[in-house]
């Protein structure tokens, strides 16, 4: 038996060419600190990261960056993100990139949970 617990892990994904145009409006519903998560390769190479950073800054948010998310992220990297999010009092984890980044952003909140 797992015992009594509450689990809440909402995730919203925007896909496609128009995704970036919705970011600033989406950020209005969150607090001031955004943890921006990415791998580093193609999002930098194609200029996507710079555009995302510009939108976050235009929304008046503070950015905490976590880069280097690798394919099939390991637990050490997940715990690094959880520690950073807790220390910086992050209000939203925003992943930019592909499947591994998405998986990573879903895993980090699981490790922020306070177990009583």
Beta strands, then each sheet from edge to edge (+ up, - down):
strand 1: 33-38
strand 2: 62-66
strand 3: 92-96
sheet 1: 2+ 1+ 3+
end
